[in-house]
Amino acid sequence: MFTLNQLANFVAVAEELHFGRAAERLRMTQPPLSRQIQLLENELKVRLFDRTNRSVRLTPAGRAFLIEARRLLHQADHAAMSVRQVSAGEAGSIAIGFTAAGAYATLGRLLEVTRAALPDVGVVLREMVTRDQVRALAEGGLDLGLVRPPVTDPDLEERGADREALLAAVPNDHPLADGDGPIPLAALDGQRFIMYSPVEARYFHELLISLFRQAGVTPVYAQYLSQVHSILALVNSGWGVALVPAAAAQLRYAGLTFRPLDLADPAPVELSLAWRRSNDNPALAKLLRHV
């Protein structure tokens, strides 16, 4: 099989139509260049040049091969440039996971940083609950995750990304919809409440259970759901009240009102970045330097 070096030699002779000038261009002597062209012709089993003492001309086969040789050399240069860019974190792809609630605000800011730091890197987005993200990070299916803490897998690194408040979401005709000040948690005692699933939405479930226990509050749990938008849809239909992260207020429902809560911790909802310590994707390393 011919080599890239033989292709480069052939292109030089084809463009110069003179072995001496082509040899000078390639910074070599003429005999080795002639030998390389002979080897290439033997490999292809065709004559590429008609040579006389006075001229060098491409044969029809040579003219056709010149097009392919240039294409192959261009592809080889592009491949070399691509792998250098991937190695430097300037190309390739990065897979980012996120929770549905994390997409309301934090994901947008993360993508802005990603576009600025990695303009030529492809971004693959995957919506997953934290449990599935942690598994995908450990198995290599994700490079970076927006997850709810804590991350207990020792092979994963965790860094705090965001904190936000909790808001009460109540139907417009509910007594708690009126007023301007923060709602005390005690006001939720005995209320029909749309609660987070203890499995699919474990983080929010445990956070609210802890807050209710500390405040001595016992709501009446009407439904258990995993996604914030589904919870708000039930509140909008008058099914009960709920507590949601502040960014969810961006989801506009005509039939519900968002009210602030009177909490000791004004921003109890946490979101973290997580990644596998041994991940060798250069794009991830570059992104983490900018986050």
N, C-alpha and C positions, 0 to 999 in steps of 0.2 A: 504494500500500500504506500502511496506517496505521502510525503510529509508536508507540514505547513511551510517549512523552509524551502522545499522544492517549489511549492506554489508561489511563494514570494519571489524566488529566482525567475520563474517562468513569467510572472506579471511584469517584472522589471525588463526582461528582454522583449516581451511583447509590446511594451509601451515605448521603449527606446528604439526597437528594431535595429539594435547594434550591440553585439556582445561586449565590445570594449567599453562603451558608455555604461551599459548595464552593470558591468563588473565594477566600474568606478563608483557608480551609485550605491552598489551593495558593499563597497569597501572590501573587495576581494579581487583575486587575479582571474584572468579569463579562463585558463584551463580547467580549474575546479568548477567554474560556472557552466562551461560547456559539458562537463561530465555530469553535472546534476540534471541538465536538460535532457541528456541522452538517457539517464536512468528513468526520468519521468516518462519519456516517450516509450521506453521499453515496458514500463509498468502499465501504461495505458494502451500499448500496442497500436499506436497511431503516430504519424508524423505531425508535429505541431508547427514546425517552421520549414519553409523552403529556403535553403542557404546556398549562396554562391559566394565567389570571392568578392563580389561588389555589393551584395544586398542580402538582407534577411527579411522574409515576408512570412506572415501567418498563413497557414493552410486553412481551409474551411473548418477543419476539426479544431485547429488552434484558435480561430475566432470564437467558436462556440465554447471552447474550454476557458477562454479568457473571462467570459461572463461568469461562469461557475466558480472559477478560481478567485475572482474578486469577491464574490458572495461568500465563499467559504472563509476567506481571510477576514472579511468584515464580521462574520459571525464569531470567529475565534477571538477577535479583538473585543467584541461586545461581551462574550462569555467571560473573558478575563476581567473586563471592567466590572461586570456584574458581581463576580465573586469577591472582588476587592471591596465593592460597595457593601455587600452583605457582611463581609468581615468587619467593616468599619461601622456597621449599624446604619448605613445610608440606603439600604435596599432590602428586599426580602419582605417578610410579613410579620405581624405581631397579633396574637389572638388575645382579646380582652373580654373577660366575663363581667357581668354586672347584674345586680338584683333589680327588679322592676322599680322599687322605690328609689334606688340609687340613681336611676336614669333621669329622675325629675330635675336634678340640679347638678350633682357631682359629676356624672358621666359627661355632661356637656363641657365642663371645665377641663376634665381630663383629656377629652378629644381635642380641645383647643391647644393644649400643651403638646399633644402627640403630633398634630399637624405642623406645629412650629418646629418641633425638635426632629421629626422624621417625615419631611415632606414627600419623600419618594418611597416610603415604606407602606405596603398595603396593610390595612387594619381590618381584622375579622372580629365582629362583635357577636357575643352569644349571651342571651338572657338566661340566667340560671339562679336558682336559690343558692344560698351560701353553701349548704351541704354538698350540692352537686359541683359547685365551683371548686371547693377544697379538693374533692376527688379528682377533678379534671386537672387542677394545678399539679397535684402529686403524680399523675399519670402522664403529664406532658401535653394534654389536650388544650390547655390554656397557658399563656405566658404570664398574664397579669389578671388579677381579679379584684373587683370592688365588692367586698364581703362585709358581713356583720361580725364583730369580734365576739369572743376571743377565737383566735386560730391556734388550736392546740397541737397540730401536726408538727413534730420537731423538724421536719424537712422543709417547712415553709417559713418564710420571713413575713412579718407583718409590720405595717407602718400606718399610723393614724392618718386618715385622709380628710375627714369632715365630722362636724357635730352639728346637730340642729335641734330645734325645739319640737315638742309635741303640741298638736292643736286638737281641740275638741271639735268633731264634726257632728252637727245636730240638724234635724229637719227644721225648715224655716218656721213651722208652726209649733215648735217645741218651746216650752217655757225657758229653757237654757239658751235659746237663740237671742233673747233680748238682753241688752246690757252692753256696756263698753269695757268693763274691767275684766281681769282674769277670772276664770272659773275655778273654784277650789275643787280638789278631787272629791271631797265629801259630798259635793252636789251630784256625783254619779252613783252614790249608794242607792241600790234598789232599782236603778234605771235599766231598761232593756238595752243590752250592749252587744254590738257586733265585735266578736273577739277573734284574735289571730289563732291560726291552727298551731297546736303545740308541736307538730312535726314539720310541716312545710314552712312555717313562719316562726320557728322556735325562738329566734332572738326577740322579736316583738312580743311574743306570748310571755316569755320569762320577764321581760322588762316591765310589762304592765302588771303582771301578777305581783312582782316585787313592789311596785309603786302602790298598788291597791292594799297590799298587806301592811305596808308602812303607815298608810293613811287610815287603816281600819275600814276600808270600803269594800262592799260586796255587791257588785252589779249582778243583774240577771242576764246570763249569757244566752242570747237568742240564736246565734249562729257562729260557727267557727270557719273562717276563710283564710286563704294564704296571701292574696294579692290586695294591695291597697285600693286599686280602682274598683275591684269587686265589692269591697267593704263600703266604699263611698256610694256605689250604686244602690246598695241596700239602705243606707242612711237616706239617700235621696228619695227612696220610695216610702220612707216613714217606718222602716222596720225596726229602727233603734238608733242609738248614738254610738260613736266610736272615737278612738284616739288615733291620730295619724301623724306621720312626720310633716313638718311645716312645709316642705317642698311640694307636698301633695295638694296644697291649696291652689297650685297651678291648674289642677283638674277642675274645670268649672262645671258645677251642677246647679241647675236653676232652683232646685228644691232644698238646698242645704246651706247652712251657715258655718263658718269656721270661727271658733273663739279661742283665745289664748288660755293657757292653764297656769294656775298659781302653784309652781313647783319649786322646791329648794334648789334643784339643779335646773337652770333655765334651758339647757341644751343636753338632754339625756340620751338622745339618739346618736349612736356612733356608727361610722363607716370607715373601713380600713382598706388599704391596698395590701394584697398578698401575692407572693410569688415563690416559686421553688428555688431554694438556695443554689442548687446545682444547675439551674437553667443557663445554657450557654448561648442563647440567642443574643447576638450583639445589639440588635435593635432594642431589646429589653434593657440591657445595661445602659445604653445611651438614653433611653426614656427616663429611667430611674434617676439619672443625674439631673434631669430637668424638672421632675415632679416636685 
